[in-house]
Amino acid sequence: MRRGVMSWDVLGDCIRKLRNEELLGEGLTVSWHGAEPLMAGLDWYEQAFQLIEDELSASTRVEHVFQTNGVLLSDDWCRFLTRTGAHIGVSLDGPETHSGSRVNWAGRPAWRQAMAGVDRLNQHGVTWSLLTVVTPETMRSPEQFVDFVLGTGCSALGFKVENTLAAHESRLESSVETLRLYRDFVKHLWTALPRDGVIRVREFDQYLALRDTGAQAIPVTIVPLRNLTVAVNGDYTVFAPELLYRDDRAFVFGNVTDDAPLLDCLVSPLFEAVSREILAGVARCAGECDYYRRCGSYYVSHKFSETGSFDVGETAACRLELQTLFGELDTLTGHR
């Protein structure tokens, strides 16, 4: 993975290409994510926000979103978030006993530092969301997890099941016992965090929206350039963001500092090969899976991480994270 701080040439070239190639609509969401974005420092973001505003002027509404481990959150950061209106999510996996895998740069547990950052957000009245990776420990103690969530002061919760992705090897398997634990976990959250409560649950909102509209899901992970992910050195990928986080650079479609337009990548041999394989996998999902309409073959990067190919249908990740989740919610809501 490329590390460091993005140069002004990389950031400027990226924004100007998006503008000049008319790839922007009325709104643009800039997600500062991957590794720990706050390490770039407040001064860098002050300049970055200004550069983006200057390049886009009033032509595009820009929304900034940070995803952080919370360790570096300070009073100055809270004032910056309040002043700019940027959104922030904090990655925490529950109480301290469930968070041993999240460490600081010294390799020590980071939970207490992260909670100190959360306390600062709350003291400054910053609205923030909690992002959790559901581990085996979380599944076995849903009551403890809910108590933790309710005590954090977050306004929204998003949860993702631990799965094999990029360099991370999941400890979970889609065994009968794991599926039972996850169903029980989902049932407890549905009961303990009602839809009209103070904390919105992203997965429940998404489920209800897809169930009630009946619309075909079209995930950004299969639509090229709908989600442009750019590394600090300017390398970019055009499908699922996780495809960029590989040491072999197998799915780097170009660099934003190149003279070539972004759109040129859509006629490259690499794009043609990858898109053909992704679409073949989408066709498999459409023909084989009862949940396709509500998923749309979202799990592109998971397919490759699990099997080494995009031309597959069901994955362990979708079987556990989506099929089990939606199946349990269908039961709880009486939907057929």
C-alpha positions as CSV (number, residue, x, y, z in Angstrom):
1,M,0.0,0.0,0.0
2,R,1.2,3.5,-0.8
3,R,1.8,5.5,2.3
4,G,2.5,9.2,3.1
5,V,0.7,12.4,2.5
6,M,-0.9,13.3,-0.9
7,S,0.9,16.1,-2.7
8,W,-0.9,19.2,-4.0
9,D,-0.2,18.1,-7.5
10,V,-2.0,14.8,-7.0
11,L,-5.0,16.4,-5.3
12,G,-5.2,19.2,-7.8
13,D,-4.8,17.1,-10.9
14,C,-7.5,14.7,-9.6
15,I,-10.1,17.4,-8.9
16,R,-9.3,19.3,-12.2
17,K,-9.7,16.1,-14.2
18,L,-13.0,15.3,-12.6
19,R,-14.2,18.8,-13.4
20,N,-12.7,19.2,-16.9
21,E,-14.0,15.8,-18.0
22,E,-17.4,16.6,-16.8
23,L,-17.5,13.6,-14.4
24,L,-19.1,15.6,-11.6
25,G,-22.8,16.1,-11.0
26,E,-24.4,18.5,-8.6
27,G,-22.7,16.9,-5.6
28,L,-19.3,15.3,-4.8
29,T,-18.5,13.3,-1.7
30,V,-14.8,13.3,-0.8
31,S,-14.2,10.4,1.6
32,W,-10.9,10.7,3.5
33,H,-10.4,7.0,4.3
34,G,-7.8,4.3,4.4
35,A,-4.9,3.9,6.9
36,E,-5.4,6.9,9.3
37,P,-6.4,10.1,7.4
38,L,-6.0,12.4,10.4
39,M,-2.2,11.8,10.3
40,A,-2.0,14.2,7.4
41,G,-2.6,17.0,10.0
42,L,-5.1,19.8,10.3
43,D,-2.9,22.3,8.3
44,W,-2.9,19.9,5.3
45,Y,-6.7,19.6,5.4
46,E,-7.2,23.3,5.7
47,Q,-5.3,23.7,2.5
48,A,-6.9,20.7,0.8
49,F,-10.5,21.9,1.5
50,Q,-9.6,25.3,0.1
51,L,-7.9,23.9,-3.0
52,I,-11.0,21.8,-3.7
53,E,-13.3,24.8,-3.1
54,D,-11.2,27.0,-5.4
55,E,-11.2,24.4,-8.2
56,L,-14.9,23.6,-8.1
57,S,-16.2,27.0,-7.1
58,A,-20.0,26.9,-6.9
59,S,-20.4,24.4,-9.7
60,T,-20.5,21.3,-7.4
61,R,-21.6,20.9,-3.8
62,V,-18.8,19.2,-1.9
63,E,-19.3,17.0,1.2
64,H,-16.3,15.8,3.1
65,V,-16.4,12.6,5.1
66,F,-13.6,11.3,7.5
67,Q,-13.3,7.7,8.8
68,T,-10.8,7.6,11.7
69,N,-9.7,5.4,14.5
70,G,-10.3,8.4,16.8
71,V,-6.9,8.4,18.4
72,L,-5.8,11.8,17.0
73,L,-9.1,13.6,17.6
74,S,-8.3,16.9,19.5
75,D,-10.2,20.0,20.4
76,D,-8.8,21.7,17.3
77,W,-10.0,18.8,15.1
78,C,-13.5,19.2,16.7
79,R,-13.6,22.9,16.0
80,F,-12.5,22.2,12.4
81,L,-15.3,19.7,11.9
82,T,-17.8,22.1,13.3
83,R,-16.7,25.0,11.2
84,T,-16.5,23.1,7.9
85,G,-19.5,20.8,8.4
86,A,-17.4,17.7,7.5
87,H,-18.9,14.4,8.6
88,I,-16.9,12.0,10.7
89,G,-17.1,8.3,11.5
90,V,-15.1,6.5,14.2
91,S,-14.0,2.9,13.9
92,L,-14.6,1.0,17.2
93,D,-15.5,-2.6,17.6
94,G,-17.2,-2.4,21.0
95,P,-16.0,-2.4,24.6
96,E,-12.4,-2.6,25.4
97,T,-12.5,-6.4,25.7
98,H,-13.6,-6.6,22.1
99,S,-11.1,-4.2,20.6
100,G,-7.7,-5.8,21.0
101,S,-7.1,-5.9,17.2
102,R,-7.1,-2.1,17.0
103,V,-3.7,-0.8,18.0
104,N,-1.8,2.5,17.9
105,W,1.5,3.1,16.0
106,A,3.4,1.7,19.0
107,G,1.5,-1.6,18.6
108,R,-0.4,-1.0,21.9
109,P,-4.2,-1.2,22.3
110,A,-5.7,2.1,21.1
111,W,-9.2,1.8,22.6
112,R,-8.7,4.2,25.5
113,Q,-7.1,6.8,23.2
114,A,-10.0,6.4,20.8
115,M,-12.6,6.8,23.5
116,A,-10.8,10.0,24.6
117,G,-11.3,11.3,21.1
118,V,-15.0,10.3,21.2
119,D,-15.4,12.2,24.4
120,R,-14.0,15.3,22.7
121,L,-16.5,15.0,19.8
122,N,-19.3,14.8,22.3
123,Q,-18.0,17.7,24.4
124,H,-18.0,19.9,21.2
125,G,-21.4,18.7,20.1
126,V,-20.0,17.1,16.9
127,T,-22.5,14.6,15.4
128,W,-20.6,11.4,14.6
129,S,-21.2,7.9,13.4
130,L,-19.8,4.6,14.7
131,L,-18.5,1.9,12.4
132,T,-18.0,-1.5,13.8
133,V,-16.5,-4.7,12.5
134,V,-18.5,-7.6,13.9
135,T,-16.1,-10.2,15.3
136,P,-16.8,-13.6,16.9
137,E,-16.5,-11.9,20.3
138,T,-19.2,-9.3,19.3
139,M,-21.6,-12.0,18.2
140,R,-21.3,-13.9,21.4
141,S,-22.2,-10.9,23.6
142,P,-24.7,-8.7,21.8
143,E,-26.1,-7.3,25.0
144,Q,-22.7,-5.9,26.0
145,F,-22.2,-4.5,22.5
146,V,-25.5,-2.7,22.6
147,D,-24.8,-1.2,26.0
148,F,-21.5,0.1,24.6
149,V,-23.1,1.6,21.5
150,L,-25.8,3.4,23.6
151,G,-23.1,4.8,25.9
152,T,-20.9,6.3,23.2
153,G,-23.0,9.3,22.2
154,C,-23.0,8.4,18.4
155,S,-25.9,9.3,16.2
156,A,-25.6,6.4,13.8
157,L,-24.2,2.9,13.7
158,G,-22.9,0.9,10.8
159,F,-21.7,-2.7,11.2
160,K,-19.8,-5.0,8.9
161,V,-19.0,-8.6,9.5
162,E,-15.3,-9.5,9.7
163,N,-14.4,-11.0,6.3
164,T,-11.5,-11.9,4.1
165,L,-10.6,-8.7,2.2
166,A,-7.3,-7.5,0.7
167,A,-4.6,-8.4,3.3
168,H,-7.0,-9.3,6.1
169,E,-7.9,-13.0,6.7
170,S,-11.2,-13.4,8.4
171,R,-11.5,-15.6,11.5
172,L,-15.2,-16.3,10.7
173,E,-16.6,-19.1,8.6
174,S,-20.1,-19.5,7.3
175,S,-20.7,-22.5,9.6
176,V,-24.1,-23.3,11.0
177,E,-22.9,-22.0,14.4
178,T,-21.7,-18.7,13.0
179,L,-24.9,-18.2,11.1
180,R,-26.9,-18.8,14.2
181,L,-24.8,-16.4,16.2
182,Y,-25.1,-13.7,13.6
183,R,-28.9,-14.1,13.4
184,D,-29.1,-13.8,17.2
185,F,-26.9,-10.7,17.0
186,V,-29.1,-9.0,14.4
187,K,-32.2,-9.9,16.2
188,H,-30.9,-8.3,19.4
189,L,-29.9,-5.1,17.6
190,W,-33.2,-4.9,15.8
191,T,-35.0,-5.1,19.2
192,A,-32.6,-2.9,21.2
193,L,-32.1,-0.1,18.6
194,P,-35.6,0.8,17.3
195,R,-36.1,2.6,14.1
196,D,-37.5,5.7,15.9
197,G,-34.6,5.7,18.4
198,V,-31.8,8.2,18.9
199,I,-29.3,6.0,16.9
200,R,-29.9,5.2,13.3
201,V,-28.6,1.8,12.1
202,R,-27.3,2.0,8.6
203,E,-27.9,-1.6,7.7
204,F,-31.5,-1.5,8.9
205,D,-32.2,1.7,7.0
206,Q,-30.7,0.2,3.8
207,Y,-32.7,-3.0,4.3
208,L,-36.0,-1.1,4.8
209,A,-35.4,1.1,1.8
210,L,-34.7,-1.8,-0.5
211,R,-37.6,-3.8,0.8
212,D,-40.1,-1.0,0.6
213,T,-39.2,0.3,-2.9
214,G,-38.5,-3.0,-4.5
215,A,-36.0,-1.3,-6.8
216,Q,-33.1,-3.1,-8.3
217,A,-29.9,-2.4,-6.3
218,I,-27.0,-1.0,-8.5
219,P,-24.0,-0.9,-6.2
220,V,-21.2,1.6,-6.9
221,T,-18.7,-1.2,-6.7
222,I,-19.7,-2.4,-10.2
223,V,-20.2,1.0,-11.9
224,P,-16.8,2.3,-13.2
225,L,-15.8,5.8,-12.0
226,R,-18.9,6.0,-9.8
227,N,-16.5,5.5,-6.9
228,L,-13.0,6.7,-7.8
229,T,-10.4,5.7,-5.2
230,V,-7.1,7.5,-5.3
231,A,-4.0,6.6,-3.4
232,V,-1.6,9.2,-2.0
233,N,0.7,8.8,-5.0
234,G,-2.1,9.3,-7.5
235,D,-2.8,5.7,-8.5
236,Y,-6.5,5.1,-8.9
237,T,-9.0,2.3,-9.3
238,V,-12.5,2.6,-10.6
239,F,-14.5,-0.2,-9.1
240,A,-14.5,-1.4,-5.4
241,P,-12.1,0.8,-3.3
242,E,-10.4,-2.3,-1.7
243,L,-9.0,-3.2,-5.1
244,L,-6.5,-0.4,-4.7
245,Y,-5.1,-1.8,-1.4
246,R,-2.9,-4.4,-3.0
247,D,0.9,-4.5,-3.0
248,D,0.9,-6.0,-6.6
249,R,-1.0,-2.9,-8.0
250,A,-3.0,-5.4,-10.1
251,F,-6.1,-3.2,-10.4
252,V,-4.5,0.2,-10.7
253,F,-6.1,1.7,-13.9
254,G,-3.9,4.8,-14.1
255,N,-2.5,7.8,-12.2
256,V,-4.2,11.1,-11.9
257,T,-1.0,13.0,-12.7
258,D,-0.7,11.2,-16.1
259,D,-1.4,13.3,-19.2
260,A,-4.1,10.9,-20.3
261,P,-7.8,11.7,-19.3
262,L,-9.4,9.5,-16.7
263,L,-11.9,8.3,-19.3
264,D,-9.1,6.7,-21.3
265,C,-8.8,4.0,-18.7
266,L,-12.2,2.7,-19.9
267,V,-10.8,1.5,-23.2
268,S,-7.6,0.0,-21.7
269,P,-7.0,-3.8,-21.9
270,L,-7.0,-4.0,-18.1
271,F,-10.4,-2.4,-17.8
272,E,-11.9,-4.5,-20.6
273,A,-10.6,-7.7,-18.9
274,V,-11.7,-6.7,-15.4
275,S,-15.1,-5.4,-16.4
276,R,-15.9,-8.4,-18.5
277,E,-15.1,-10.7,-15.5
278,I,-17.1,-8.5,-13.1
279,L,-20.2,-8.5,-15.4
280,A,-19.9,-12.3,-15.7
281,G,-20.0,-12.5,-11.9
282,V,-23.0,-10.2,-11.8
283,A,-24.8,-12.5,-14.3
284,R,-24.1,-15.4,-12.0
285,C,-25.5,-13.6,-9.0
286,A,-28.6,-12.6,-11.0
287,G,-29.2,-16.2,-12.1
288,E,-28.4,-18.0,-8.9
289,C,-29.3,-15.8,-5.9
290,D,-32.7,-14.9,-4.5
291,Y,-31.1,-11.8,-2.9
292,Y,-29.7,-10.4,-6.1
293,R,-32.4,-7.7,-6.5
294,R,-31.4,-6.3,-3.1
295,C,-27.7,-6.7,-3.5
296,G,-26.9,-6.2,-7.2
297,S,-23.6,-8.2,-6.8
298,Y,-22.1,-5.7,-4.4
299,Y,-19.3,-8.0,-3.2
300,V,-16.8,-7.5,-6.0
301,S,-13.6,-7.2,-4.0
302,H,-14.7,-10.0,-1.7
303,K,-15.1,-12.3,-4.7
304,F,-11.6,-11.7,-5.7
305,S,-10.2,-11.9,-2.2
306,E,-11.9,-15.2,-1.6
307,T,-11.4,-16.9,-4.9
308,G,-9.0,-15.0,-7.1
309,S,-11.7,-14.2,-9.6
310,F,-14.6,-11.8,-10.2
311,D,-16.5,-14.4,-12.2
312,V,-18.2,-16.0,-9.2
313,G,-21.6,-15.7,-7.6
314,E,-22.1,-16.3,-3.9
315,T,-19.2,-15.6,-1.5
316,A,-18.8,-16.3,2.2
317,A,-19.1,-12.6,2.8
318,C,-22.4,-12.2,1.1
319,R,-23.8,-15.4,2.5
320,L,-23.1,-14.2,6.1
321,E,-23.2,-10.4,5.9
322,L,-26.2,-10.0,3.5
323,Q,-28.2,-13.1,3.1
324,T,-28.2,-14.0,6.8
325,L,-28.9,-10.3,7.7
326,F,-31.7,-9.8,5.3
327,G,-33.2,-13.2,5.9
328,E,-33.4,-12.5,9.7
329,L,-34.8,-9.1,9.1
330,D,-37.4,-10.5,6.7
331,T,-38.4,-12.9,9.5
332,L,-38.5,-10.1,12.1
333,T,-40.7,-7.8,9.9
334,G,-42.9,-10.6,8.5
335,H,-41.7,-9.8,5.0
336,R,-42.0,-12.5,2.3
